[in-house]
Amino acid sequence: MKNELLMEGDRIALDHYARETEGITVEIGTYLGGSAKILAEGSKKVYCIDVFEDIELIKNKDAKKECKDIWKDKGVTYKDIKAKLEGEYENIEVIKGESEQVAKEWKKEQVDLIFIDGDHTYEGVKTDFECWFPHLRKGAIVLFHDSNYKPIQKFAMELTKDKRVKVLGLPQNSLIVVFKKR
Ligand SMILES: C[S@@+](CC[C@H](N)C(=O)[O-])C[C@H]1O[C@@H](n2cnc3c(N)ncnc32)[C@H](O)[C@@H]1O
């Protein structure tokens, strides 16, 4: 997998929503930090959550398998990525942990913007949405990456009928699906 996982439209959308909310952002799935840097430019604070090289923390076995491939032979660890991102951006905090577990223990601020780009299975995106939903303030923006993945499409379609959120759609030329908490 390439280090660069975002299309130009994704970059524009991340930048737009970070600047529009200009608040507390949570990113699920940081990997090497490509999207985190864009979010950091427009947010007050970005919490970057990932299991990093410790993929055994991922519960879903299909997601674990996929992530094993992306971390294999990467030669960088959580410590390297944390040092680099926090060194470059004083508004980034990198947290090593499994998304659902981190959400359960979350005592930090309410969230204005969440970018979900971790476990790409149906169960994974659904779990990420449900476990972070209570931490979102009213009006918060929820972004899902990789709308071209079948499991993400399936969950996004379900959410379009969910009264708790309003669908804002897909930004142009982007793989990001956007919802707003009512
Ligand atoms: C596609 S990559 C993220 C790419 C990054 N957002 C970017 O655009 O540069 C997915 C990441 O999610 C992480 N991940 C997968 N499942 C997770 C989980 N349940 N909890 C925390 N991190 C997870 C993987 O370790 C991997 O680094």
The ligand as an SDF file (V2000), in Angstrom:
LIG
                    3D

 27 29  0  0  0  0  0  0  0  0999 V2000
   -6.5510    3.1050    5.8500 C   0  0  0  0  0  0  0  0  0  0  0  0
   -5.5180    3.2690    7.2210 S   0  0  0  0  0  0  0  0  0  0  0  0
   -5.7410    4.9640    7.6930 C   0  0  0  0  0  0  0  0  0  0  0  0
   -5.1910    5.9430    6.7060 C   0  0  0  0  0  0  0  0  0  0  0  0
   -5.0940    7.3710    7.1630 C   0  0  0  0  0  0  0  0  0  0  0  0
   -6.3650    7.8660    7.6690 N   0  0  0  0  0  0  0  0  0  0  0  0
   -4.6380    8.2620    6.0140 C   0  0  0  0  0  0  0  0  0  0  0  0
   -5.4830    8.6860    5.2190 O   0  0  0  0  0  0  0  0  0  0  0  0
   -3.4500    8.5200    5.8900 O   0  0  0  0  0  0  0  0  0  0  0  0
   -6.4000    2.4010    8.4650 C   0  0  0  0  0  0  0  0  0  0  0  0
   -5.7510    2.4180    9.8150 C   0  0  0  0  0  0  0  0  0  0  0  0
   -6.7140    2.0230   10.7860 O   0  0  0  0  0  0  0  0  0  0  0  0
   -6.0830    1.3020   11.8110 C   0  0  0  0  0  0  0  0  0  0  0  0
   -7.1320    0.4900   12.4890 N   0  0  0  0  0  0  0  0  0  0  0  0
   -7.8840   -0.5100   11.9610 C   0  0  0  0  0  0  0  0  0  0  0  0
   -8.7660   -0.9660   12.8480 N   0  0  0  0  0  0  0  0  0  0  0  0
   -8.6090   -0.2350   13.9830 C   0  0  0  0  0  0  0  0  0  0  0  0
   -9.2470   -0.2310   15.2520 C   0  0  0  0  0  0  0  0  0  0  0  0
  -10.2710   -1.0730   15.5450 N   0  0  0  0  0  0  0  0  0  0  0  0
   -8.8190    0.6500   16.1850 N   0  0  0  0  0  0  0  0  0  0  0  0
   -7.8140    1.5160   15.9050 C   0  0  0  0  0  0  0  0  0  0  0  0
   -7.1700    1.5570   14.7160 N   0  0  0  0  0  0  0  0  0  0  0  0
   -7.5640    0.6990   13.7580 C   0  0  0  0  0  0  0  0  0  0  0  0
   -4.9860    0.5100   11.1070 C   0  0  0  0  0  0  0  0  0  0  0  0
   -3.9270    0.1870   11.9820 O   0  0  0  0  0  0  0  0  0  0  0  0
   -4.5580    1.4820    9.9910 C   0  0  0  0  0  0  0  0  0  0  0  0
   -3.4290    2.2160   10.3570 O   0  0  0  0  0  0  0  0  0  0  0  0
  1  2  1  0
  2  3  1  0
  2 10  1  0
  3  4  1  0
  4  5  1  0
  5  6  1  0
  5  7  1  0
  7  8  2  0
  7  9  1  0
 10 11  1  0
 11 12  1  0
 11 26  1  0
 12 13  1  0
 13 14  1  0
 13 24  1  0
 14 15  1  0
 14 23  1  0
 15 16  2  0
 16 17  1  0
 17 18  1  0
 17 23  2  0
 18 19  1  0
 18 20  2  0
 20 21  1  0
 21 22  2  0
 22 23  1  0
 24 25  1  0
 24 26  1  0
 26 27  1  0
M  CHG  2   2   1   9  -1
M  END
$$$$
